Amino acid sequence: MGMKFCQECGARLEGGGDKNICSACGAQNPDGTRFCGECGAKLA
């Protein structure tokens, strides 16, 4: 499942497109995300 809200402040994340799949844990992350919101791994 992709995240729709920031885990730190609760703000809604922009874009809503969950296209960045983390190679470490398989979590979906919003476009433009540099690090996985689930495990913290750097996204390609």
Secondary structure as UniProt FT lines:
FT   TURN            7..9
FT   STRAND          20..21
FT   TURN            23..25
FT   STRAND          28..29
FT   TURN            31..32
FT   TURN            37..39
//
